Amino acid sequence: LSAALVALYEEPEKPNSALDFLKHHLGASTPENPELEALRLEVAEMKEKYEAVLEENKKLKTKVKIY
């Protein structure tokens, strides 16, 4: 924490929000871009669809083996 505070003190151009600077410096920043959150949601949805397709594929392969 003290290293982050020193970095803030030594910053030549002071940020608008010291709290955001500290969060970013400590690695706990929130997504700055709303598109980033939308992309994360899209990736999660695609992973779910992928898993569903894999399961369906498995079921169809077993049906083909039966016949």
mmCIF file of the N, C-alpha and C atoms, coordinates in Angstrom:
data_MODEL
# 
_entry.id   MODEL 
# 
loop_
_atom_site.group_PDB 
_atom_site.id 
_atom_site.type_symbol 
_atom_site.label_atom_id 
_atom_site.label_alt_id 
_atom_site.label_comp_id 
_atom_site.label_asym_id 
_atom_site.label_entity_id 
_atom_site.label_seq_id 
_atom_site.pdbx_PDB_ins_code 
_atom_site.Cartn_x 
_atom_site.Cartn_y 
_atom_site.Cartn_z 
_atom_site.occupancy 
_atom_site.B_iso_or_equiv 
_atom_site.pdbx_formal_charge 
_atom_site.auth_seq_id 
_atom_site.auth_comp_id 
_atom_site.auth_asym_id 
_atom_site.auth_atom_id 
_atom_site.pdbx_PDB_model_num 
ATOM 1   N N  . LEU A 1 1  ? 0.831   -1.196  0.000   1.00 0.00 ? 1  LEU A N  1 
ATOM 2   C CA . LEU A 1 1  ? 0.000   0.000   0.000   1.00 0.00 ? 1  LEU A CA 1 
ATOM 3   C C  . LEU A 1 1  ? 0.867   1.247   0.000   1.00 0.00 ? 1  LEU A C  1 
ATOM 4   N N  . SER A 1 2  ? 1.907   1.223   0.806   1.00 0.00 ? 2  SER A N  1 
ATOM 5   C CA . SER A 1 2  ? 2.770   2.410   0.863   1.00 0.00 ? 2  SER A CA 1 
ATOM 6   C C  . SER A 1 2  ? 3.460   2.638   -0.483  1.00 0.00 ? 2  SER A C  1 
ATOM 7   N N  . ALA A 1 3  ? 3.806   1.573   -1.182  1.00 0.00 ? 3  ALA A N  1 
ATOM 8   C CA . ALA A 1 3  ? 4.431   1.727   -2.500  1.00 0.00 ? 3  ALA A CA 1 
ATOM 9   C C  . ALA A 1 3  ? 3.452   2.387   -3.480  1.00 0.00 ? 3  ALA A C  1 
ATOM 10  N N  . ALA A 1 4  ? 2.181   2.030   -3.391  1.00 0.00 ? 4  ALA A N  1 
ATOM 11  C CA . ALA A 1 4  ? 1.180   2.634   -4.259  1.00 0.00 ? 4  ALA A CA 1 
ATOM 12  C C  . ALA A 1 4  ? 1.000   4.112   -3.923  1.00 0.00 ? 4  ALA A C  1 
ATOM 13  N N  . LEU A 1 5  ? 1.024   4.442   -2.650  1.00 0.00 ? 5  LEU A N  1 
ATOM 14  C CA . LEU A 1 5  ? 0.900   5.840   -2.248  1.00 0.00 ? 5  LEU A CA 1 
ATOM 15  C C  . LEU A 1 5  ? 2.110   6.653   -2.704  1.00 0.00 ? 5  LEU A C  1 
ATOM 16  N N  . VAL A 1 6  ? 3.282   6.071   -2.618  1.00 0.00 ? 6  VAL A N  1 
ATOM 17  C CA . VAL A 1 6  ? 4.492   6.757   -3.095  1.00 0.00 ? 6  VAL A CA 1 
ATOM 18  C C  . VAL A 1 6  ? 4.400   6.962   -4.601  1.00 0.00 ? 6  VAL A C  1 
ATOM 19  N N  . ALA A 1 7  ? 3.916   5.956   -5.335  1.00 0.00 ? 7  ALA A N  1 
ATOM 20  C CA . ALA A 1 7  ? 3.765   6.085   -6.785  1.00 0.00 ? 7  ALA A CA 1 
ATOM 21  C C  . ALA A 1 7  ? 2.784   7.203   -7.121  1.00 0.00 ? 7  ALA A C  1 
ATOM 22  N N  . LEU A 1 8  ? 1.715   7.318   -6.350  1.00 0.00 ? 8  LEU A N  1 
ATOM 23  C CA . LEU A 1 8  ? 0.752   8.401   -6.560  1.00 0.00 ? 8  LEU A CA 1 
ATOM 24  C C  . LEU A 1 8  ? 1.405   9.749   -6.295  1.00 0.00 ? 8  LEU A C  1 
ATOM 25  N N  . TYR A 1 9  ? 2.185   9.834   -5.237  1.00 0.00 ? 9  TYR A N  1 
ATOM 26  C CA . TYR A 1 9  ? 2.870   11.080  -4.890  1.00 0.00 ? 9  TYR A CA 1 
ATOM 27  C C  . TYR A 1 9  ? 3.864   11.478  -5.978  1.00 0.00 ? 9  TYR A C  1 
ATOM 28  N N  . GLU A 1 10 ? 4.561   10.492  -6.543  1.00 0.00 ? 10 GLU A N  1 
ATOM 29  C CA . GLU A 1 10 ? 5.587   10.766  -7.546  1.00 0.00 ? 10 GLU A CA 1 
ATOM 30  C C  . GLU A 1 10 ? 5.028   10.930  -8.956  1.00 0.00 ? 10 GLU A C  1 
ATOM 31  N N  . GLU A 1 11 ? 3.752   10.688  -9.139  1.00 0.00 ? 11 GLU A N  1 
ATOM 32  C CA . GLU A 1 11 ? 3.121   10.812  -10.454 1.00 0.00 ? 11 GLU A CA 1 
ATOM 33  C C  . GLU A 1 11 ? 3.186   12.270  -10.913 1.00 0.00 ? 11 GLU A C  1 
ATOM 34  N N  . PRO A 1 12 ? 3.784   12.534  -12.093 1.00 0.00 ? 12 PRO A N  1 
ATOM 35  C CA . PRO A 1 12 ? 3.905   13.927  -12.556 1.00 0.00 ? 12 PRO A CA 1 
ATOM 36  C C  . PRO A 1 12 ? 2.553   14.571  -12.877 1.00 0.00 ? 12 PRO A C  1 
ATOM 37  N N  . GLU A 1 13 ? 1.665   13.804  -13.499 1.00 0.00 ? 13 GLU A N  1 
ATOM 38  C CA . GLU A 1 13 ? 0.324   14.311  -13.790 1.00 0.00 ? 13 GLU A CA 1 
ATOM 39  C C  . GLU A 1 13 ? -0.644  13.600  -12.857 1.00 0.00 ? 13 GLU A C  1 
ATOM 40  N N  . LYS A 1 14 ? -1.155  14.329  -11.903 1.00 0.00 ? 14 LYS A N  1 
ATOM 41  C CA . LYS A 1 14 ? -2.036  13.728  -10.898 1.00 0.00 ? 14 LYS A CA 1 
ATOM 42  C C  . LYS A 1 14 ? -3.331  13.246  -11.549 1.00 0.00 ? 14 LYS A C  1 
ATOM 43  N N  . PRO A 1 15 ? -3.776  12.048  -11.214 1.00 0.00 ? 15 PRO A N  1 
ATOM 44  C CA . PRO A 1 15 ? -5.024  11.521  -11.782 1.00 0.00 ? 15 PRO A CA 1 
ATOM 45  C C  . PRO A 1 15 ? -6.233  12.249  -11.186 1.00 0.00 ? 15 PRO A C  1 
ATOM 46  N N  . ASN A 1 16 ? -7.355  12.149  -11.892 1.00 0.00 ? 16 ASN A N  1 
ATOM 47  C CA . ASN A 1 16 ? -8.591  12.772  -11.405 1.00 0.00 ? 16 ASN A CA 1 
ATOM 48  C C  . ASN A 1 16 ? -9.083  12.103  -10.129 1.00 0.00 ? 16 ASN A C  1 
ATOM 49  N N  . SER A 1 17 ? -8.885  10.810  -10.036 1.00 0.00 ? 17 SER A N  1 
ATOM 50  C CA . SER A 1 17 ? -9.349  10.067  -8.866  1.00 0.00 ? 17 SER A CA 1 
ATOM 51  C C  . SER A 1 17 ? -8.178  9.287   -8.265  1.00 0.00 ? 17 SER A C  1 
ATOM 52  N N  . ALA A 1 18 ? -7.787  9.673   -7.079  1.00 0.00 ? 18 ALA A N  1 
ATOM 53  C CA . ALA A 1 18 ? -6.694  8.977   -6.404  1.00 0.00 ? 18 ALA A CA 1 
ATOM 54  C C  . ALA A 1 18 ? -7.087  7.536   -6.085  1.00 0.00 ? 18 ALA A C  1 
ATOM 55  N N  . LEU A 1 19 ? -8.354  7.341   -5.755  1.00 0.00 ? 19 LEU A N  1 
ATOM 56  C CA . LEU A 1 19 ? -8.820  5.993   -5.424  1.00 0.00 ? 19 LEU A CA 1 
ATOM 57  C C  . LEU A 1 19 ? -8.716  5.058   -6.630  1.00 0.00 ? 19 LEU A C  1 
ATOM 58  N N  . ASP A 1 20 ? -9.115  5.550   -7.808  1.00 0.00 ? 20 ASP A N  1 
ATOM 59  C CA . ASP A 1 20 ? -8.992  4.739   -9.019  1.00 0.00 ? 20 ASP A CA 1 
ATOM 60  C C  . ASP A 1 20 ? -7.530  4.436   -9.330  1.00 0.00 ? 20 ASP A C  1 
ATOM 61  N N  . PHE A 1 21 ? -6.653  5.416   -9.117  1.00 0.00 ? 21 PHE A N  1 
ATOM 62  C CA . PHE A 1 21 ? -5.228  5.205   -9.341  1.00 0.00 ? 21 PHE A CA 1 
ATOM 63  C C  . PHE A 1 21 ? -4.710  4.093   -8.421  1.00 0.00 ? 21 PHE A C  1 
ATOM 64  N N  . LEU A 1 22 ? -5.102  4.139   -7.156  1.00 0.00 ? 22 LEU A N  1 
ATOM 65  C CA . LEU A 1 22 ? -4.647  3.123   -6.202  1.00 0.00 ? 22 LEU A CA 1 
ATOM 66  C C  . LEU A 1 22 ? -5.193  1.748   -6.554  1.00 0.00 ? 22 LEU A C  1 
ATOM 67  N N  . LYS A 1 23 ? -6.460  1.693   -6.955  1.00 0.00 ? 23 LYS A N  1 
ATOM 68  C CA . LYS A 1 23 ? -7.044  0.409   -7.357  1.00 0.00 ? 23 LYS A CA 1 
ATOM 69  C C  . LYS A 1 23 ? -6.292  -0.174  -8.543  1.00 0.00 ? 23 LYS A C  1 
ATOM 70  N N  . HIS A 1 24 ? -6.017  0.680   -9.526  1.00 0.00 ? 24 HIS A N  1 
ATOM 71  C CA . HIS A 1 24 ? -5.303  0.221   -10.712 1.00 0.00 ? 24 HIS A CA 1 
ATOM 72  C C  . HIS A 1 24 ? -3.885  -0.217  -10.356 1.00 0.00 ? 24 HIS A C  1 
ATOM 73  N N  . HIS A 1 25 ? -3.231  0.547   -9.521  1.00 0.00 ? 25 HIS A N  1 
ATOM 74  C CA . HIS A 1 25 ? -1.852  0.238   -9.143  1.00 0.00 ? 25 HIS A CA 1 
ATOM 75  C C  . HIS A 1 25 ? -1.775  -1.055  -8.330  1.00 0.00 ? 25 HIS A C  1 
ATOM 76  N N  . LEU A 1 26 ? -2.796  -1.328  -7.545  1.00 0.00 ? 26 LEU A N  1 
ATOM 77  C CA . LEU A 1 26 ? -2.826  -2.548  -6.728  1.00 0.00 ? 26 LEU A CA 1 
ATOM 78  C C  . LEU A 1 26 ? -3.428  -3.732  -7.485  1.00 0.00 ? 26 LEU A C  1 
ATOM 79  N N  . GLY A 1 27 ? -3.918  -3.485  -8.691  1.00 0.00 ? 27 GLY A N  1 
ATOM 80  C CA . GLY A 1 27 ? -4.446  -4.588  -9.499  1.00 0.00 ? 27 GLY A CA 1 
ATOM 81  C C  . GLY A 1 27 ? -5.884  -4.925  -9.221  1.00 0.00 ? 27 GLY A C  1 
ATOM 82  N N  . ALA A 1 28 ? -6.620  -4.057  -8.587  1.00 0.00 ? 28 ALA A N  1 
ATOM 83  C CA . ALA A 1 28 ? -8.021  -4.335  -8.273  1.00 0.00 ? 28 ALA A CA 1 
ATOM 84  C C  . ALA A 1 28 ? -8.942  -3.369  -8.993  1.00 0.00 ? 28 ALA A C  1 
ATOM 85  N N  . SER A 1 29 ? -8.545  -2.939  -10.176 1.00 0.00 ? 29 SER A N  1 
ATOM 86  C CA . SER A 1 29 ? -9.356  -1.950  -10.883 1.00 0.00 ? 29 SER A CA 1 
ATOM 87  C C  . SER A 1 29 ? -10.569 -2.609  -11.512 1.00 0.00 ? 29 SER A C  1 
ATOM 88  N N  . THR A 1 30 ? -11.598 -1.825  -11.696 1.00 0.00 ? 30 THR A N  1 
ATOM 89  C CA . THR A 1 30 ? -12.806 -2.287  -12.356 1.00 0.00 ? 30 THR A CA 1 
ATOM 90  C C  . THR A 1 30 ? -12.654 -2.040  -13.847 1.00 0.00 ? 30 THR A C  1 
ATOM 91  N N  . PRO A 1 31 ? -13.419 -2.735  -14.660 1.00 0.00 ? 31 PRO A N  1 
ATOM 92  C CA . PRO A 1 31 ? -13.320 -2.497  -16.094 1.00 0.00 ? 31 PRO A CA 1 
ATOM 93  C C  . PRO A 1 31 ? -13.631 -1.048  -16.425 1.00 0.00 ? 31 PRO A C  1 
ATOM 94  N N  . GLU A 1 32 ? -12.761 -0.429  -17.193 1.00 0.00 ? 32 GLU A N  1 
ATOM 95  C CA . GLU A 1 32 ? -12.947 0.972   -17.536 1.00 0.00 ? 32 GLU A CA 1 
ATOM 96  C C  . GLU A 1 32 ? -13.892 1.131   -18.708 1.00 0.00 ? 32 GLU A C  1 
ATOM 97  N N  . ASN A 1 33 ? -13.980 0.128   -19.520 1.00 0.00 ? 33 ASN A N  1 
ATOM 98  C CA . ASN A 1 33 ? -14.758 0.205   -20.740 1.00 0.00 ? 33 ASN A CA 1 
ATOM 99  C C  . ASN A 1 33 ? -15.997 -0.673  -20.601 1.00 0.00 ? 33 ASN A C  1 
ATOM 100 N N  . PRO A 1 34 ? -17.194 -0.111  -20.819 1.00 0.00 ? 34 PRO A N  1 
ATOM 101 C CA . PRO A 1 34 ? -18.408 -0.938  -20.721 1.00 0.00 ? 34 PRO A CA 1 
ATOM 102 C C  . PRO A 1 34 ? -18.437 -2.048  -21.768 1.00 0.00 ? 34 PRO A C  1 
ATOM 103 N N  . GLU A 1 35 ? -17.738 -1.845  -22.878 1.00 0.00 ? 35 GLU A N  1 
ATOM 104 C CA . GLU A 1 35 ? -17.682 -2.891  -23.904 1.00 0.00 ? 35 GLU A CA 1 
ATOM 105 C C  . GLU A 1 35 ? -16.956 -4.123  -23.379 1.00 0.00 ? 35 GLU A C  1 
ATOM 106 N N  . LEU A 1 36 ? -16.003 -3.923  -22.497 1.00 0.00 ? 36 LEU A N  1 
ATOM 107 C CA . LEU A 1 36 ? -15.263 -5.036  -21.920 1.00 0.00 ? 36 LEU A CA 1 
ATOM 108 C C  . LEU A 1 36 ? -16.188 -5.956  -21.135 1.00 0.00 ? 36 LEU A C  1 
ATOM 109 N N  . GLU A 1 37 ? -17.073 -5.379  -20.352 1.00 0.00 ? 37 GLU A N  1 
ATOM 110 C CA . GLU A 1 37 ? -18.021 -6.183  -19.577 1.00 0.00 ? 37 GLU A CA 1 
ATOM 111 C C  . GLU A 1 37 ? -18.977 -6.926  -20.512 1.00 0.00 ? 37 GLU A C  1 
ATOM 112 N N  . ALA A 1 38 ? -19.402 -6.273  -21.588 1.00 0.00 ? 38 ALA A N  1 
ATOM 113 C CA . ALA A 1 38 ? -20.286 -6.922  -22.557 1.00 0.00 ? 38 ALA A CA 1 
ATOM 114 C C  . ALA A 1 38 ? -19.583 -8.094  -23.225 1.00 0.00 ? 38 ALA A C  1 
ATOM 115 N N  . LEU A 1 39 ? -18.301 -7.922  -23.529 1.00 0.00 ? 39 LEU A N  1 
ATOM 116 C CA . LEU A 1 39 ? -17.545 -9.016  -24.150 1.00 0.00 ? 39 LEU A CA 1 
ATOM 117 C C  . LEU A 1 39 ? -17.365 -10.180 -23.181 1.00 0.00 ? 39 LEU A C  1 
ATOM 118 N N  . ARG A 1 40 ? -17.152 -9.886  -21.918 1.00 0.00 ? 40 ARG A N  1 
ATOM 119 C CA . ARG A 1 40 ? -17.030 -10.970 -20.926 1.00 0.00 ? 40 ARG A CA 1 
ATOM 120 C C  . ARG A 1 40 ? -18.323 -11.754 -20.823 1.00 0.00 ? 40 ARG A C  1 
ATOM 121 N N  . LEU A 1 41 ? -19.435 -11.043 -20.853 1.00 0.00 ? 41 LEU A N  1 
ATOM 122 C CA . LEU A 1 41 ? -20.738 -11.709 -20.804 1.00 0.00 ? 41 LEU A CA 1 
ATOM 123 C C  . LEU A 1 41 ? -20.940 -12.569 -22.044 1.00 0.00 ? 41 LEU A C  1 
ATOM 124 N N  . GLU A 1 42 ? -20.558 -12.044 -23.197 1.00 0.00 ? 42 GLU A N  1 
ATOM 125 C CA . GLU A 1 42 ? -20.684 -12.800 -24.442 1.00 0.00 ? 42 GLU A CA 1 
ATOM 126 C C  . GLU A 1 42 ? -19.818 -14.061 -24.413 1.00 0.00 ? 42 GLU A C  1 
ATOM 127 N N  . VAL A 1 43 ? -18.621 -13.964 -23.883 1.00 0.00 ? 43 VAL A N  1 
ATOM 128 C CA . VAL A 1 43 ? -17.737 -15.130 -23.784 1.00 0.00 ? 43 VAL A CA 1 
ATOM 129 C C  . VAL A 1 43 ? -18.368 -16.185 -22.873 1.00 0.00 ? 43 VAL A C  1 
ATOM 130 N N  . ALA A 1 44 ? -18.944 -15.757 -21.764 1.00 0.00 ? 44 ALA A N  1 
ATOM 131 C CA . ALA A 1 44 ? -19.584 -16.705 -20.848 1.00 0.00 ? 44 ALA A CA 1 
ATOM 132 C C  . ALA A 1 44 ? -20.756 -17.415 -21.538 1.00 0.00 ? 44 ALA A C  1 
ATOM 133 N N  . GLU A 1 45 ? -21.551 -16.653 -22.298 1.00 0.00 ? 45 GLU A N  1 
ATOM 134 C CA . GLU A 1 45 ? -22.674 -17.260 -23.015 1.00 0.00 ? 45 GLU A CA 1 
ATOM 135 C C  . GLU A 1 45 ? -22.184 -18.245 -24.071 1.00 0.00 ? 45 GLU A C  1 
ATOM 136 N N  . MET A 1 46 ? -21.120 -17.891 -24.773 1.00 0.00 ? 46 MET A N  1 
ATOM 137 C CA . MET A 1 46 ? -20.570 -18.775 -25.801 1.00 0.00 ? 46 MET A CA 1 
ATOM 138 C C  . MET A 1 46 ? -20.023 -20.062 -25.188 1.00 0.00 ? 46 MET A C  1 
ATOM 139 N N  . LYS A 1 47 ? -19.423 -19.961 -24.014 1.00 0.00 ? 47 LYS A N  1 
ATOM 140 C CA . LYS A 1 47 ? -18.919 -21.162 -23.339 1.00 0.00 ? 47 LYS A CA 1 
ATOM 141 C C  . LYS A 1 47 ? -20.073 -22.090 -22.982 1.00 0.00 ? 47 LYS A C  1 
ATOM 142 N N  . GLU A 1 48 ? -21.193 -21.519 -22.510 1.00 0.00 ? 48 GLU A N  1 
ATOM 143 C CA . GLU A 1 48 ? -22.362 -22.341 -22.183 1.00 0.00 ? 48 GLU A CA 1 
ATOM 144 C C  . GLU A 1 48 ? -22.902 -23.038 -23.427 1.00 0.00 ? 48 GLU A C  1 
ATOM 145 N N  . LYS A 1 49 ? -22.994 -22.293 -24.533 1.00 0.00 ? 49 LYS A N  1 
ATOM 146 C CA . LYS A 1 49 ? -23.485 -22.881 -25.784 1.00 0.00 ? 49 LYS A CA 1 
ATOM 147 C C  . LYS A 1 49 ? -22.542 -23.982 -26.260 1.00 0.00 ? 49 LYS A C  1 
ATOM 148 N N  . TYR A 1 50 ? -21.252 -23.751 -26.128 1.00 0.00 ? 50 TYR A N  1 
ATOM 149 C CA . TYR A 1 50 ? -20.253 -24.735 -26.534 1.00 0.00 ? 50 TYR A CA 1 
ATOM 150 C C  . TYR A 1 50 ? -20.431 -26.028 -25.736 1.00 0.00 ? 50 TYR A C  1 
ATOM 151 N N  . GLU A 1 51 ? -20.609 -25.895 -24.430 1.00 0.00 ? 51 GLU A N  1 
ATOM 152 C CA . GLU A 1 51 ? -20.806 -27.080 -23.595 1.00 0.00 ? 51 GLU A CA 1 
ATOM 153 C C  . GLU A 1 51 ? -22.081 -27.816 -23.991 1.00 0.00 ? 51 GLU A C  1 
ATOM 154 N N  . ALA A 1 52 ? -23.141 -27.080 -24.310 1.00 0.00 ? 52 ALA A N  1 
ATOM 155 C CA . ALA A 1 52 ? -24.400 -27.708 -24.727 1.00 0.00 ? 52 ALA A CA 1 
ATOM 156 C C  . ALA A 1 52 ? -24.219 -28.460 -26.039 1.00 0.00 ? 52 ALA A C  1 
ATOM 157 N N  . VAL A 1 53 ? -23.483 -27.881 -26.970 1.00 0.00 ? 53 VAL A N  1 
ATOM 158 C CA . VAL A 1 53 ? -23.236 -28.531 -28.254 1.00 0.00 ? 53 VAL A CA 1 
ATOM 159 C C  . VAL A 1 53 ? -22.387 -29.788 -28.065 1.00 0.00 ? 53 VAL A C  1 
ATOM 160 N N  . LEU A 1 54 ? -21.398 -29.711 -27.192 1.00 0.00 ? 54 LEU A N  1 
ATOM 161 C CA . LEU A 1 54 ? -20.581 -30.897 -26.914 1.00 0.00 ? 54 LEU A CA 1 
ATOM 162 C C  . LEU A 1 54 ? -21.437 -32.026 -26.340 1.00 0.00 ? 54 LEU A C  1 
ATOM 163 N N  . GLU A 1 55 ? -22.334 -31.681 -25.438 1.00 0.00 ? 55 GLU A N  1 
ATOM 164 C CA . GLU A 1 55 ? -23.211 -32.693 -24.836 1.00 0.00 ? 55 GLU A CA 1 
ATOM 165 C C  . GLU A 1 55 ? -24.134 -33.294 -25.888 1.00 0.00 ? 55 GLU A C  1 
ATOM 166 N N  . GLU A 1 56 ? -24.695 -32.454 -26.746 1.00 0.00 ? 56 GLU A N  1 
ATOM 167 C CA . GLU A 1 56 ? -25.558 -32.949 -27.817 1.00 0.00 ? 56 GLU A CA 1 
ATOM 168 C C  . GLU A 1 56 ? -24.781 -33.851 -28.769 1.00 0.00 ? 56 GLU A C  1 
ATOM 169 N N  . ASN A 1 57 ? -23.562 -33.483 -29.079 1.00 0.00 ? 57 ASN A N  1 
ATOM 170 C CA . ASN A 1 57 ? -22.704 -34.274 -29.951 1.00 0.00 ? 57 ASN A CA 1 
ATOM 171 C C  . ASN A 1 57 ? -22.457 -35.652 -29.334 1.00 0.00 ? 57 ASN A C  1 
ATOM 172 N N  . LYS A 1 58 ? -22.209 -35.660 -28.045 1.00 0.00 ? 58 LYS A N  1 
ATOM 173 C CA . LYS A 1 58 ? -21.969 -36.931 -27.349 1.00 0.00 ? 58 LYS A CA 1 
ATOM 174 C C  . LYS A 1 58 ? -23.188 -37.842 -27.439 1.00 0.00 ? 58 LYS A C  1 
ATOM 175 N N  . LYS A 1 59 ? -24.375 -37.252 -27.233 1.00 0.00 ? 59 LYS A N  1 
ATOM 176 C CA . LYS A 1 59 ? -25.608 -38.033 -27.297 1.00 0.00 ? 59 LYS A CA 1 
ATOM 177 C C  . LYS A 1 59 ? -25.841 -38.574 -28.703 1.00 0.00 ? 59 LYS A C  1 
ATOM 178 N N  . LEU A 1 60 ? -25.593 -37.751 -29.706 1.00 0.00 ? 60 LEU A N  1 
ATOM 179 C CA . LEU A 1 60 ? -25.796 -38.196 -31.089 1.00 0.00 ? 60 LEU A CA 1 
ATOM 180 C C  . LEU A 1 60 ? -24.812 -39.293 -31.472 1.00 0.00 ? 60 LEU A C  1 
ATOM 181 N N  . LYS A 1 61 ? -23.596 -39.210 -30.986 1.00 0.00 ? 61 LYS A N  1 
ATOM 182 C CA . LYS A 1 61 ? -22.612 -40.259 -31.272 1.00 0.00 ? 61 LYS A CA 1 
ATOM 183 C C  . LYS A 1 61 ? -23.035 -41.579 -30.659 1.00 0.00 ? 61 LYS A C  1 
ATOM 184 N N  . THR A 1 62 ? -23.594 -41.543 -29.457 1.00 0.00 ? 62 THR A N  1 
ATOM 185 C CA . THR A 1 62 ? -24.057 -42.798 -28.855 1.00 0.00 ? 62 THR A CA 1 
ATOM 186 C C  . THR A 1 62 ? -25.240 -43.361 -29.608 1.00 0.00 ? 62 THR A C  1 
ATOM 187 N N  . LYS A 1 63 ? -26.115 -42.501 -30.135 1.00 0.00 ? 63 LYS A N  1 
ATOM 188 C CA . LYS A 1 63 ? -27.259 -42.989 -30.938 1.00 0.00 ? 63 LYS A CA 1 
ATOM 189 C C  . LYS A 1 63 ? -26.769 -43.657 -32.211 1.00 0.00 ? 63 LYS A C  1 
ATOM 190 N N  . VAL A 1 64 ? -25.760 -43.084 -32.839 1.00 0.00 ? 64 VAL A N  1 
ATOM 191 C CA . VAL A 1 64 ? -25.219 -43.642 -34.079 1.00 0.00 ? 64 VAL A CA 1 
ATOM 192 C C  . VAL A 1 64 ? -24.583 -44.996 -33.799 1.00 0.00 ? 64 VAL A C  1 
ATOM 193 N N  . LYS A 1 65 ? -23.919 -45.151 -32.672 1.00 0.00 ? 65 LYS A N  1 
ATOM 194 C CA . LYS A 1 65 ? -23.293 -46.435 -32.321 1.00 0.00 ? 65 LYS A CA 1 
ATOM 195 C C  . LYS A 1 65 ? -24.319 -47.512 -32.047 1.00 0.00 ? 65 LYS A C  1 
ATOM 196 N N  . ILE A 1 66 ? -25.492 -47.111 -31.529 1.00 0.00 ? 66 ILE A N  1 
ATOM 197 C CA . ILE A 1 66 ? -26.539 -48.081 -31.205 1.00 0.00 ? 66 ILE A CA 1 
ATOM 198 C C  . ILE A 1 66 ? -27.110 -48.672 -32.490 1.00 0.00 ? 66 ILE A C  1 
ATOM 199 N N  . TYR A 1 67 ? -27.317 -47.860 -33.495 1.00 0.00 ? 67 TYR A N  1 
ATOM 200 C CA . TYR A 1 67 ? -27.947 -48.329 -34.732 1.00 0.00 ? 67 TYR A CA 1 
ATOM 201 C C  . TYR A 1 67 ? -26.932 -48.947 -35.584 1.00 0.00 ? 67 TYR A C  1 
# 
